Amino acid sequence: MTQGSGRIAPRRGLFGWCLYDWANSAFPTVITTFVFSAYFTKAIAADEISGTAQWGIAISLSGLFVALLSPFLGAIADHGGRRKPWVFVLTLLCVVASALLWLARP
C-alpha cells in the first residue's frame, strides 16, 4: 500500500464522493443483478439454462478482469495525483456502456 499525504479531505469533497458512491452502488445491484440478467437469460439467450450459464461466465470473467487490473489502475491513479479526470472518464465509459445495453436484441 502507498503512504497517504496525511491531509484530511475537506467535508464537501468527502460528501460528494459519498453521494457518488451511493448512487453508483444502486446501478450494479438493480440492473446487473436483477433487470438485465433476467432479460438476457429469458430473451437473448437460446434457452434459460444456457443463458444462465453464459451470464455466470460473463460475470465471473468481469470479476476476474477487475481483480487483475485494480491494483495496477489503483497505482496509476495514486501516482498520477489528479483523480477527478479518471472519475469523469470512467463514469462516461460506464454511461456509454449502459446505453449500449439498449442495443441487445434476441
Summary of the structure (lengths in Angstrom):
residues: 106
radius of gyration: 17.6
end to end distance: 45.4
largest distance: 54.7
contacts: 210
relative contact order: 0.08
helix: 82%
strand: 0%
